[in-house]
Amino acid sequence: GSLAFEAHLEGHGGSTFVGVAALILMNRLHLIDTAALLRWLLLNQGRGFKGRPEKPEDSCYSFWCGAVLSLLSSYKERVATEEEHGVGDGRVMALMDLQHFYHDETKQFYNFCNHRLNRIFNLYCQSGFGGFAKLPQVPYGDILHGYMGLAGLSMMAPHLSAHLSSFDEFPNLFKKKLFPITSCTVSHHDIVTNK
């Protein structure tokens, strides 16, 4: 169900996102088996998303795989618009506002995600030095996982309960040692004015 960058190679979450986004932009998503793709995406979800079967969850795939689920939802809605207006795939873009492809809480396939566990997994990937790491046990974050981890968290925001417990809000802050000199976190003692 996944897509690779080249024929006969193993697909993963990043290449699947690139391929699906390109096919949607070219109005050619019908060329792949979207049911198998949806199955692949959902089977690669644990506490977070993993990019390939038999690999551990990784913070960046909360965006790569989550965004594909959001795109598939938008495409499904676009096809319904086509059928409603009786036009072919080539003319439907003229009937649609492109904001239709922005992520929001109405994305049907993205609603299959376990947003709570995915969010907790991403928060556990916070580095004590700032940013996000690939895995919870990796001590240092990097730019790619920091960006993709935040992008994944921002996609989950509309899907989370308005009333989270304190553990769900900040599970990582009590599990890893923070290093305020090198990190972007600020403690209460850093901002107290009366010394």
C-alpha positions, 0 to 999 in steps of 0.5 A: 500500500505504501509508495517508494521513490523508485520501482521495486524499493520498499516504501515508507511514510515520507515517500508515500506522502510525497507520492500521494501529494504529487498524484493529487496535484496531478489529479491521478490518485486513482492510479493507485490502490487507495484502500491498500494505502489506507490499510498500510497507514492504519497498520503502521500506527502504534503509540505513534506512527512508524514509517515502515512495518517492523520498525519502531514508531518515529516522531516525524511519521506523525506528520508524514502518515497523518498528512497522507490520511488528511490528504486522502480525506480531502481527495475523497471529498473532492471525488464526491464534489465531482460526482455531485457536479457531474464533471471529470477529474480534470475540471473539478479543481475549478469548482473547489476552493483550495482551502478544502485541502487544509487540515481540520477536524472534519478529515474522515480518515485522519479521525481513525488515528489514536490522537491521544497516544500519538500526542503522548508519544511525540511529547515523550520524544522531546529532547532535554536539550530542546526540540524533538528526537526521533525516538523517546530514548534518543537524548538529542533532538534534530531539526527534521524531527523537531519540525515534523514532530511539531507539524504532527502535533499541530495536526492533532490539536483539533482532535484532542479533548479540551480537558487533558490531564496534567500527564497528557499535557506535559508527560515528558517534562517529568521523565527526562532531565532538562538542560536550561542552558541549551534548551528552549524551556524556561523554568519558574526559577528563570522568571522569578523576579524577587530574589 
